[in-house]
Amino acid sequence: MRLNMALGKRDAFLFYFVYILQITAASPRMFSIDYKHDCFRKDGEVFRYISGSIHYNRIPRVYWKDRLLKMYMAGLNAIQTYIPWNFHELDPELYDFSGDRDVTHFLQLAQDLGLLVILRPGPYICGEWDMGGLPAWLLKNKDIVLRSSDPDYIAAVDKWMGKLLPLIRPFLYQNGGPVITVQVENEYGSYFACDYNYLRHLTSLFRSHLGNEVVLFTTDGAGVSYLKCGAIEGLYATVDFGPGSNVTAAFSAQRYAEPHGPLVNSEFYTGWLDHWGEHHSVVSTAAIVKSLNEMLSFGANVNMYMFIGGTNFGYWNGANTKYAPQPTSYDYDAPLTEAGDLTDKYFAIQDVIRMYRKIPEGSPPPSTPKYAYGSVKMSLLTTVSKAADTLSFNGPVKATYPLTFIQLNQKFGYVLYRTTLPIDCSKPTPLSSPMNGVHDRAYVSVNGVASGILERNKVITTNITGKAGDQLDVLVENMGRINYGKEINDFKGLVSNLTLGTQDLRNWEVFSLRIDEAISDGLLWEGDIGEKSPSPPLWSSAGLFPPAFYIGSFVIPDGIPDLPQDSYIQFPGWKKGQVWVNGFNLGRYWPDRGPQITLFVPANILSTSAPNNITMLELEAAPCMSGPCTVKFTTMPVLNATVTSTTDQSRQLFHKQDLL
């Protein structure tokens, strides 16, 4: 019996020893560049990715799996995503990776669905995102040189990457995760600094946190001029270009920097970005199919930007120069719509991919259902001027000259500037921003009556009337920081003083408005609004109301199956403003300028157990005095309303230099 027991223990030990040897002998997970054969290799085998861009920061977390699964079913074997620094570190060393910001959960979902990941963690991302993903608090040092070897900038980057990259390292492919390549910086060859020491520093920084095995890469426009400052030894250089480009010439530019290695288009544009006041960008499916097929026939690796665009909820949109902010929708005319719906473009791209790799069997998840909740009556609550003390938690700051958003430690939204008229203005007198210092739009009122609007680069003077001592209010809207080019250090507010006639205005009270917190905390809804019966604001001679809040609510019955569902909200008769549903900031509306008319309302912010509250900040003029004062929920988006362009230059699709 003892002999049998001894043999049993020996056999168990031998089995365990052989098992350990098998694990040790197993080939480790590897992803690398094969320069000899001009390809990537995954676990020793030749590999080519067909990828699509998706930005987790533009999609509610509850829909991440749906969107990723649709991408997988299209035939993609990889996805590409940015990590916006300012989305996770709104204030220095206060990090948020929870909820819709849980990027590690997003990476795990991608892996669980069988998708590899091309990661673009910045520090700068562009992406039509506020300040290109750089946090606004960097501008507290007004002389900082962003995206350079400036010691203050480098110190902030090092601290951020010291927090982020250790979170990413377990998700590298060689560590068992889905991340096969990591981009260092983004389109640096299009930036004025051309600081090679900066790129070398980032390379060393990424290597120190991620190791020497990971493939690090850069992306630049498909021209030698971009690659001269964007490419550097130690980082694999890739290019980006859209349909209709000369594919051979574009990849020849990549070969200037990388004579050998895989061909890579890191941003093949399936659509293009929009600006307020311009036509909605539409890119033909036929052009995309033709260029995609040509690139894949070359054996190239392709990432489609965007495969789904999503939404710039809240204040997250960026802007280009001359100052042209992007709208709330980031639909991008992509294969999957802003709401994740399947399009003809999706299936046409799937047919091309099917020619080059096996497509998963079965059908993709269907487009999510939409519901028209109908019209909702809105009621005037109060003006911004009257609510200034409630909205400014710490009260006004007194200053001889205006303070910027950053001087007030405010990143987004609205700031109210208040002073008194120093002289009688019985006749219309010009209120001016002689140094074009309104960043970005200012709504002017005197004694509570709207007087006019000032707008960056477009309107620097408006006439006002009043008496000496009258209250002058100037509400300034931050419409999104520039995200591309040399002007990304984009200060907001009144960045230079205003003049009345020939006289400088002084002795300001500056209210840092915490509108989002006030709405989410219910401060504007307190009390019985119906009994307050606020006096309606007065029309100005220019047909304007002063900026004011309006509220309404609607009930979704809990007895109807499958509700709530996604919807779209539109604004008949309204001009421009911001809208919140149940305290969630959906974004800006501006049907008066277009092209976007509706805003996407995801089902996850709606409720069947309580009334759904709508709060609007209308900045110019509500329809309440002349007709129905309602908003309307519909099932169809309107993103392409015809507008007369407000820009003084034409913009070309896929030509980023035209955005400078």
C-alpha positions, 0 to 999 in steps of 0.5 A: 500500500505504501509502495502504491502511494509512493508511485501515485505521488511520483506519477503526480509529480511527473505529470505536473513537471511535464505540464510545466515544461509544456507551458514553458516550451509553448511559444510566447505571444509576439507581435512584431515587424518583419522588415525583410518580408515587409509585413507584421508577424503575429506569433510568427505568422504573417499578419495584416490588420483591417481595422476601424476607428471607434472612440469610447469617449464618444459612445455611452458605455452601455453601447460599447459591446453593441458597436464593437460586435458590429465592427467584428461582424463586418470582418474587422480583426482590429479596432483603433481608439484614442485615449484623450488625456483631458477626458481622464484628468480634468484637474491635475492628478485627479484621475477618472477611469470609471463609468464611460471613462473605463478604458480598461473595460473597453479594451477587455470587451474588444479582446472578449469579442476577438478584436485586436487593438491599435492604441493611440494614447497621445499625449496629443490626439487631435480627433476633433476633440477639445484642445486635441485631448490636451487638458486645458489646465496646462494653460495656467502657464500662459507661456507654455509651448505645447507638444515640445520639450518645454520642461513644464509640458514634459513634466505634466506629460511624464506624470500623466503617462506614468499613470496611464501606461502602467494601466495599459501594459497588462493589455499589450499583446505579449502580455496576453491582451489585445493591444498590438501597436501603440502610437506615440504622439499624433501627426507631429509632422503637421505641427510647427515645433518639429522638436526631435528631442520631444519625440525622443523623450516620448519614445524613451518614456513609452519604452520605460513603461511598456517595454521593448517588445511593443511596436510603437508607431507614428502617423502623418500625412502621406507626404514627405514634408509631413514625415520629415518632422513626424518620423523618427528612429525607433518609431515605425512611420505610417501615413494617412489618406482618404479615398480618391488619393493616388495609393501608390504615391501615398505609400511611396511617401511612407517608403521615404521614412520606412524603406521596408516593413508593412504598408500602413494607412492609419487613417483611411477616411470613410467620411469627414468632419463637420463645422457649424455653418458648413454643409454636412460632409458626405463621402460616396460609398463607391469611392471608399470601396474602390480605394479600400480594395486597391489598398488591400490588393497591395497587401496594405494594413488599413484602419478606417477612420471612422468606422463609427463616429459617435457624439461630442456630448457636453462641451467636448467638441474641438475647432479648427482655424480660422476659428470653426467649431465642430458640432455636437454630432460626430457622425462622420458619415461613417459605416455605422451612424452616430447611433450605431445604425447599420448603413449601406456603406457598412455592408459595401465595406463588408463585401470588400473585406470578404474578398480578403479574409473570412467574415464571421458567420451570421448577421450583425446586431440590428440597428437599435430601435428609436422612439418618438416621444413627441412634443414637450412643452417648455416654460421659461424659468429665469435668465442667466443674469438673474440666476448668476448668484445661484450658478456661481457657487463662490460668488463673483470675482472682482477685477479691473480687467476681464479674467479668462476661463483658466484664470477662474479655474474653469475649463468649459461652458459659460462665464458671465462678465458684469460691469456698469456703463461709464457714460450715457449712450443715448444714441447707439454706441459701439461696444467692441472687442478691438483685439478680437478677444471674444473667445468664442461668442458673447451675448450682450445685454443692458439692464436685462435687455438683449443688445447684441452678439459678438463672435470671434473673427466674425463680429467684433462690434455691436451697438448698445444704448443705455445710461451711465450706471446701467448694468452691462452683462456679457455672457461668454460661451466657450465653443470648443478649443482648437484641436489642430495646428499651432493655435491649440493653446486656445484661451477662453473668455474675454482674453482682451478688454472691451471698449465702449466707444473709445473708452476701456471698460473696467471694474468687472465682476466675473461669475464663473458659472457652474451650470452643469452642477446646478442642473444635476443638483436640481438647483434650477428646479427647486420650488414651484416654477408655475407659481413663480410666473417669471416675467418674460424677457423683453425683445430687443430691437435686434430680435434677441432675448437675453440668455435664459433657462427653460424647463419641461418634462415628459413621462415614458410609460413603464407598461410598454415593452422595450422602453426607453429607446434611443431618440433624437431631439429637435428644436423648432423655432429655437436658435442656439443653446445647450440642452440637458436631459435628466441632468445629462449634457447632450450638447449644443444645438444651433439649428439657426446655423446648421447643418445639424438640427437634431441631437442624439438622445441615448436610451440609457439617460431616460427613465420610465420610473420618473418624469424625464426633465429637460433643461435648456439654455437658450442663448438668443431667442426662444419661440415662446412669445410668438408661437409653440414653445416646444421641443420634439423627440423624433426617430430620425436624425437631421444632420444635413440641413442646407446652410449658407456657409459662414466661413471665408474659405472653402475646405477640402475633404481629407486635406488637413492642412486646409484646417490650419 
